């Protein structure tokens, strides 16, 4: 069984984007040793247009072969004409408002995210990467097996939360912590009983 990982960047106060959905203020922290770590350990999470510049254009997918996104996360690329942000992965966008996909390489679905993820978990392959956003993460929280939180040393006071959902405690166990010189802390959490591969 494949596992679902929510691999995402946050602020100190737990936001993944500003109130209008922008996350560019986090980009200055994707540098130095942290950037090297990202390229070495999570190369598939680098958008296709940036992979050549990072020297990982042909890097194999190490952890994930499928990326899941909400409409707003996918839309961040659309505003700059990027319809196929992760060409090296299977891309699935959950949306009730986007009638059809603007790119044949991207699957757009209005299906129930929980049901669709359960189907995907039963398929063979590498893991599933949930890259955003907060509403989709909230809906998928019962199926998230692993959290990899890249916390930047900045607080913004308001924005898109890591999870946007009703109150319902879900317990995760801290499995690893990496601290980088620029202040970024990467914490990996696992859910008890989650798959250990994929």
Phi, psi and omega in degrees: 000133179281156178249155178257123179245130172264101182252110193207152176267142179223168171270175176300328182262020168082024178254143179261351179196166176289172180304330179267010175091001181281140178232013182297335179294345176274342187298326179301339181275350177274078187203170174058221183297328179294318178297319177299318177299313181301313182293326182280320187261334183225052186299330182290346179275355176276124180305146184309316181299335182266353186293320180296318180296332180272357181077021182233029183305322183252014181296135178288155175290125183267323188239325188232148171237000182221135176242136180246136181221153168274173182299317182292321179296314178296322182296335179299325176281326182300325183294342176249017176083013181266100182266345185227070190292331182233069184297340181274001179231160167286129186244126180233124179248125177266120182206138173262351184252337180273108188293320180213161183284137176281359181215132182296342180276355183243123177272125175251130183222144173258010181295158175300121183302320181298313179297318180295318179294321178298322175296313182298323180297331181280348178283159174283155175137188176282186183289171178255131181249118172269114183258355178146168004251198188297322179291315178297319178299322178297319180290328182266001184310319179297339182256359180283121182267334185214141174244129171238105187254118178261098187265119178270151184279061179215141175244141183238349174085327180201155179160202178274119182286161177306318175228130173248102184199176177287160179296123176191102184300134174232125186263132175236156180248131178293123182252332183198149176223130175236129180247131183249153184303333181276007177096353178288136175239127178252117179246134177248128179238144176240152175265134181302130179085003180286156176302148181261351178239169177071000000 
